[in-house]
Amino acid sequence: MRSFVLATAALAASALLLAQGNGNGNGKGKANGRGNHVIGQSNESGTGGSGITPLNYNGGPVMLGQTHIYFIYYGDWSVDSNAKAILSDFANGLSGSGYYNILTQYSSGGSNISNSVVLSGTYTSSYVAAQPTNLNDGDIQGIVQSAIKGGTPVDPNGVYFVLTAPGVGESSGFLSSYCGWHTAATINGTWVKYAFVGDAGNNSGCSVQFGSSPNGDPPVDAMISVIAHELSESVTDPLLNAWYDSAGNEIGDKCAWNFGTEFTAPNGSTANITLGGFNFLIQQEFSNASDSCVMTYGGATPDFSLSVSPGSQSALSGATTGNYTVTVNSTGGFSSPVNLSLAGNPASSTPSAFSANPASTTSTFNINTGTATAGTYPLTITGTGGGLTHTAQASLVIPQPDFTISIAPGSQTVLPGGMTSTAYVINVTPVNGFTGTPTYTINNPTGTTVTPSDATHFMLTAGSSMSAGTYSFSVVGKSGTLSHSANASLTVNPAGSFTVTISPSSQSVTRRNSVKYTITVTGSGGFNSKVNLTVSNMPSRVSPSLSPSSITGSGTSTLTLSTSHNTPTGSATFTVTGTSGSLTSSTTASITVQ
């Protein structure tokens, strides 16, 4: 089903509703894109030419030429380790089949849809949703955009399926009113066709087999039935303005949940079609020629399709990728040799040679990047055989050599007029094979001077009139067009200051006894003022005594801690603070009462 939302350049989705009412929602003759309804909803269907309303051509384009399927996996698919292989087997078995041939009845611009489709790529989504297990329609488009940004090509002949893992919902009605939907939106200036199909688990609204299914995975086999529905609609009505009937039903909507003649699969489950040697139970599609829901149309056309895995690889300049594996999948009895060639290789060297490959076999190649510059390079693998030519897409990513920098130590302390006790060290970390030597600019704090010992080591001297405080500064490293920075700080202590320390840092004592600590006050920068000492955070029933309780300039004091017969046992940390005017310095120690 279809309706335009021109304000957002995205189309209202056409969906396989779960089987309850028509789900039209936008008025007669204008579907809302969610026609793959849950099981039990009414739909116009039949098995023979009994006057069923035909599909009408409404002027929009269909997808001509070979259709490219892209599977985008969202969520935790590790819970179903067999799912991706089963889904790939289905997609690779469609081309040239009698089932996909149903679509060749439909046309636009004087050309009919081709009986040729290929799985062109798979992608694991890194999209982060606000509610990761309860997506909305905008999230589905966001997942597609994220996949394209991550290297999946913008393909005008592609249908991008967002396949959500078990436990991931879709808030606009998944499992309650529909099982999947398709739509289109402009991305990077191109109309991109995409669909949502979720793992329904054992939901009876979107699954017809439980316990067993043709491929031993009932939830995924149920997804495949919905994928078949949405793929047929995406190809015959990609922009929601091509083929649908007067009530807004698309080619799949009219036959939703009709399976026709079924047979028993080897594992005892039910199936109704064999594609690429694998059995499936998928929904029929509507044939205008026979005015009925059908499983096949005409004779299967000998054909082949190509797929390549992985869809993308990365290699540093001068390095060699792992193997790309190209698979030739034959359908309809195709048996001619297929010659493979590669275009788009940016490297100075060529990949391992392709030979003439018989159908239904694989060939591998790798690429040495040579002296090619950094970037993402689309690769096109072309197969020619039996008078047919098909392509598959992949990509090569050559990362940009880069670097990061850091400064150690991150901070140091000086007095006015003093130099740091150790050098700041600039460390560079190469990334992606970086071999350059950056040059550095030290943006030192105002009032300080820099004393370098070499290109990556320097000392800072605080001016004699600098105010006390902490001053942040940065170092910028540049190499060609690359530029990175790191931050550190310099703390200038007040002129004439002091520090308080305690020894030992911890002691144990029994009840009705005492222990002694030595408090040391150390003046600096000519400090010679009186420092008053106080003790805080003392544990219960422990009595402190300082002798003396104040020190002028530098010196020591004895802290005695005494316990009573009922002092609680356990460990506690206490604080000794020295105060002289606005200056303070504190230290901590601990006592354990046994």
N, C-alpha and C positions, 0 to 999 in steps of 0.2 A: 504494500500500500504506500501511497506517496502524497506529500504536500510540501510546498516550498515555504521556507522562512527566509525571505530575501534579506531581511535586516541583519542576519548573522552570517550570511553566505554559507549556511549549513541547512541540510534538508531534514525535515521531520522523518524519523526512522520508519522503515517498513519492516514489520516483525511477524514472527511465527508465534501467534498467540497460543496460550495453553489449552484449550478446548472448553470455552464458555460462551458467549455472544459473538457477534461479528467483529467487534473491536474496531469498527470504522472510525468513529470519533470525529471526523472532519466533514461529515455530510456525504450524501450519496454521490458516488462517482469520484470521490477524492479521498483515497485511503490515507491513514496516518502513519503507515510504515510499520505497523506492529500486527501483521496478519498471521504470523506463525503462532497461533493462539494455543492455550493449554488444551489438553485433550478433554473433549466434552462440549466445547463451544461449537456452535453451528458454523458450517461453511458450505458453499455450493460445490458439490462434488458428484461424481458419478462414474460409471464404468463403461458406458456406451454412448452412442450418438442419440441422446434422448432430449435434445433441445436445451442443453446447458448453455448459459450465456457465454459467448466466445470472448476471448481477449480482444480488445480494440487497440489499434495503434493511435497514440495520442500526440505524435509529432516529435517526441524527444529522441535522443540517440540511444542506441544499444552499444554494447561493447563488441567491437569488430576485431578480427584477428585473434591471435592466441591470448587467452586469459591467463594472468599470472596470479597465483594464490600466495599470500604471505600470512603465515601464522605468527601471531604475537602472543606469547604466553605471559599471563599476569598471575601473580600469586605463587603459592608454594606447590609446585608440581612434583616435588620429590615424593609426595604422598601417593602418587600413582606413577611408578617408574615405567610402565608399559604404554602410557597414554600417547606420548609423542610419536612413538613408532607406529602405533595403530592409526593415528591421524595422518601421518605421512603416507602410509600405505594406501589409505583411501584417496588422498589428493593425487597421488601418483598413478592411480588406476583409472581416473576419470576420462582422460583424453582419448578420443576416438571411440568411446563406448557408445552403445545404443542408448544409454541413459542420457549422456551429455548431448547426444545427437538430437534429442527432443528440442533443444534450444535453436537448432538450425532452421526451424520453421519461421523464426521471427527475425525481422530485419529493420534497418533504417537506412535512408539515403540510397536505396536500391541495392544494398548489400546485406547478405544474411550472416548471422552469427556463425562462427567457425566451430567445428567439433574438435577444438584443440585447447587444452588447458594444462598448466604445469605448476607444480609447487616450486616457486622461485626463491623462497627464503623463509627462514624462521628467526625469531628474535625473542629474547627473554627481556621482559619489560623492567626498567628501573624507575618507572613513574611512581611518585609518592603521592597517594591520595590523602585527603583530610581524614576520611574514614576508610582505611585500606580494605576492609572486608564488606563495605556497603557503598559501592560506587554509584555515581549518578551518570546521566547521559554525557555531561561535560567531561567527566573523567575518562569515558571511553574515547572521545576525540583526543583528549590529552595524552592517553596511552599511545595512540597512533602517531601523534605529533612527536612524542618522545622517542618512539622507535625510528622515525625518519631522521630526527636529529642525531640519533645514535648510529646512523649508517645505513639503515634500510632505505633503498632508493625511492624517490618520488616517481611512481610508475602510473601513467594514465591508463594502462591496461591491467592494473593490479586491483585485486580485491583483498583488503587487509582485514583479517579476522582476529578480533580481540577475544582470546579464549581464556576464561577465568577458571582458576583452580577450585577444587572442592572447598566449600566454606566461604566463597566470595559471592556476595549478592549484588544486585543492581536495583536501586531504590525505586525505579519508575515502573516496576511491575514484574520483574523476573520471577518465575515460578507461580505467580498469582494470576497474571493475565497473559503473559507471553513467555516463549522459550528462547527467543532470539529476535534480532531485528537487523535491518541494513539501512544505510543512508549514504550521503556523500557530503563533502565539505571542501572548500578551496584551501589548500595548504601549499605554501610557496608558489602561489599563482596557478596551481593545477587542481582540477577536480579530482579528489581522492575518494574512491569508493571504499567504504569499510562497514564491518558488521560486528555485532556482539553476539557471542554464543557462550553461555556459562555451563559449567558442570552442574547438572541437575541432581546428582546423587541418586537417591531412590525416590525422587518426587514423582508421584503417579501422574501429575499433570504434564510432564515432559518426557517421561520414560514409559515404554511399553513392555520392557523385559526386565525382570528382576531375578537375581540369582545366577542366571546364565545369559549369554548373548553371543553372537557369532564369533567375536574376538575375545571372549572371556572377560570383558570389562563393560558391564551394563551401563554405567554412567557415560563412558566415552563413546560407546556405540550409540547411545541416545544423542549425544552431541553431534555425531556424524550425520544423523538423520536431519537435524536442524541445520547443520552446515550445508548439506545438499540443497535444502529448501532455500536458504538465504543466498547461496551462490547462484542458483538459477534465477532468482529475482534480481540480484545485483547485476547480472549480465543482460537480462532482458528489460530491466527497468532501472538502470544505474542512477539516473538523476530524478527518479520518481515521476517521470513524465512521458514514458514510452508505452509499454504494453501492460494494460490492466483492463478489467471489464467495467461495465457501467456502474457497478456497485463499489468499485475501487479495489477489487481482488486481483492480486498478481498471479503469476503462473503457478506459484507454490501454494498461495492461499486457497485457491479453488480446490486443491487436493490435499489439504493439510490432514495428516494422520491417516490417509488412504495408502495401503501398502500393496494392494493387488494380490496376485498369486504368490504364495509363500512356499518355501521348502524347508526341510530339516537340515540344518548345518551339521557337520561331522561331530560337533560337541553336544548335539541334541537340542540346541536352541533353534530359533526360527530366523530365516533369512529370506530375502527376495531378489538378491542380485549378487553376481560375482564380478569383481573389478580387480584386475591385476592379480588374479589368483586368490583373492581374499573375499570372504562372504560378508555381506552387510544387510541390514534391514533399514531401508531408507524410504522416505515418503515419495509418492508418485508426483509427477508434474503434469500440467494441463497441456493437451495437444489440441490446437485449433483444427488440425487436419482431420482428426477422428472425433472431435467434439467430446472428449473424454479425458479422464485421468489415466495416464499410461506410465509404464516403467521403461519402455524403450520406444524408439521411433526409427523406422527404416533399418537398414543393415549397418552393422558396425563398420566404421571406416578404418582401414589399416593406417596406423599413425604411430608416432612416438613422441615422447616428451623428454626434456632434460631437467635434471636437478643437480645442484652443486652444494657440497657441504665441506667445511663450514661456509656460511655466506660471507664471512669477512675474516681476515687475518691481519695481524700487525707484525712488522719486521723492521728493525732499525736499518738505516742506510748501510749498505754493504753486507747485510745479513740475508739469510735465506728463510723463506716461510716454511711452515709445515706443508703437508700435502693438501691440496684441494682435491676432492673426489667428485668426479662428474659421473652421474648415473644416467644411462639411456634406458627409458622405460617404454616398452612396446605395448601397443593395444590393437585390438581388431585384427590380430594375426600378422602384424607388421614384422618382417624378418630381414629387411635389407640392411647392408652395412651402413654405418653412420660415421662420416668423417667429422672430426672435431677440430675446431680452431679457436684461438684466443685473440681477442682484441682488447686494447686498453692497457696493456702492460707498459708501465712507464720506465721500466728498468732498462739498462744498457744491454743486459744479457737476456736470453730468451728462456722460457720455461722448458721443462722436459718435453720432448716431442710427443705429439699425439699421433696415433696410428688409426687406420680404418678399423672402427670397432663394430662388431656385430651388435644387434639390438639386445636390450636387456642385460647389458654388462656395464662395468665401470672402468673408468680411466682416471689416472691421477696426474697432477702436475704441481710443481712448486715454482716459486719465483725468487731469484736473487735480485735484491733491490739495486745492486750496483751503485751508481752515483746519483740515482734519482733523488730529487728534493723531497722534503717532508710534505705530506698532504694525503688526502683520501682519493683513491683512484678507482672509478667504476671499471669492472672487468665484464666483458661479454663473451660467453662461451657459445659458439654457434655450432649446431649439428646439422649436417646435410646428408640426406640419404633417401632413396626411394622417391625422388622428386620432391621431397618435403624439406623445409628448413625451419628449425626451431632454435630458440636461444634460452639461455639461463643467465642470471645476473649474480655477480659476487663483487667483492671489493677488496682492495689492498690498502692498508693504512701504514704509512711511513711516519712515525712520530717525529715531532720537531725536537732535536737535541736542545736541552735546556739545563738549568742549574738552579739551585737554591743556596742562600747564604744564611749563616747564623753568627752570633757573637758570644764568646765566652771569656770571662764570666759575664753574666747578664747585668750585674751591678757591682760597684765598688764604692768605698767610703774614703773621703779625705778631709783634712782640715783646710781652711782658707790658706792659700799659698803652697799647699802640699801637692805632691805627685802620687798617683795611684801606685800601690805596692807591687802590683803585677801588671803585665801587659794585657790589654784586650786583644783577643785573637779572632780574626775573621776566618770562618770555615766555609768552604764551598763544597757542595754535594752535587756531582754530575747526575743528570737525568737524561735518559734516552741516548746514551752514548756521547754526551757532551765532552769535548776535548779542549775547549778554549781556555784562556786565562783571563778572567774578568779584570777590569780596572775598577778601583774603588774611590769613592768620594765620602769623606767623613764629615758629617754635618754636626760638629761638636757643639756643646752648649756654649752660649754666649758667656764670655769671661774666662773660658778655659783655653789652654793651648795644647796642641797635639805634638807629641814627640814620637815619630815612627822609628821602628828598628828595622823593618823591612816592609814589603808590600802588604802583609797581612797581620802585622803586630804593631801596636801603638800604645803609648801611655798618655794619660790626660793629667794636666796640672791645673788646679783651681786657682783663679786669681785671688790675691790677698784680700781684696775687698768684696769677694762674693758673699752673698747672704746665705745663711743656712737653708738647706732644702734639698730636694731630690730633683735632678735635672735629667730629662729623657733626651736621647739623641739617636740618630740613625746613621747607618752606613749603607750606601747605594753601590751595588756592583753592576757593571755594564759589560756586555760582550756583544758587539755588533748591534742588532736591534733588540736584544734581550736586556732587560733591566729588572733587578730584584733588590729588595732592601731588607734590612734586619734592624731591630731596635735593642738598645741597652740603656743603662742609666748610671748616673754619678750622683752620689749623695755627699753633700758638703755639711759636715757637722759644725755646730757653733764654735767660734773661737773661744778657747778657755772652757772646756767642758770636762766631764768626768764620767766614769763608768763604775758600776757596782757589780761585783762578782761574789760567789759563795763557794765554799769548799768544806766538806765534800758535797757532792750533788745529791746524795741520799744516805740515810742511816736508819738502823733499826734500834728499838729500845723496848724494854719490858715495862710493865706498870710499876709505879712508884720509883722510877729511875729517871735519869736525864741524859741528854747528849748535847755536844757542843759543836757549833759550826763557826767557821771563820769568815767574816764579811770583810771584803777588801774594796776600798774606794781608791780609784786611780785617776788622778787629775791629768789633764793634757792642755797644751796651748797656754801654759802659764796659769792654769786654774789654781786658786788658793782660797776659795771661799768655804764657808761652813756647809756641811751636808748633813741634814737630819735624816736619820734612819727609822723606818717603820716596818712592822711585820703585819701581813694580812693573809686572809684565807687559811688561818690556823685551824687545824682539826679540833673537834670538841674535846674539852677537858685536857688540853695541852697548853701549858703556860709558857710564853716566851719571855726572855729577859736579854736585853742588849747592853753590853758594857764595852765601850761607852755607846750612848745612843746618838752621838753626832761626832763627825770627824771634819777637821779643817784641812783642805787641800787633798792630800793622800794619806792613807793609813788603814788600820784594821780595827775591827770590833768583834767581840765574841758574842755569838747568839747561843743562849742556853735554852733548850726546850725540855720542860719537866712534865712528867705524867703523874697521874694519881691512881688510886686503887681501882677506880671505876672508869678510867679512860677507855673508850671503845677501841677494840683492835682493828687493824686494817691499815691501808696506805693512803696518804693524802699528800697533795702538792701545795706548798705555801709560797708566798712572794715576799721578797725584801725590796723595799723601794727607798732610794735616796733622793732627797729633794733639796735644791738650792735655788731659791728664787723661782724663775720660770723653767729651770732645768730639772729634769728628772731622769733617772736611770733605774731599771728594775732587773731583778734576776729571780730565778725560782730554784727550789730544791724540794726533796720529798722526805717524808718520815714514815716509817712503818712501825706501828705499835703491835707488839706480839703478846 
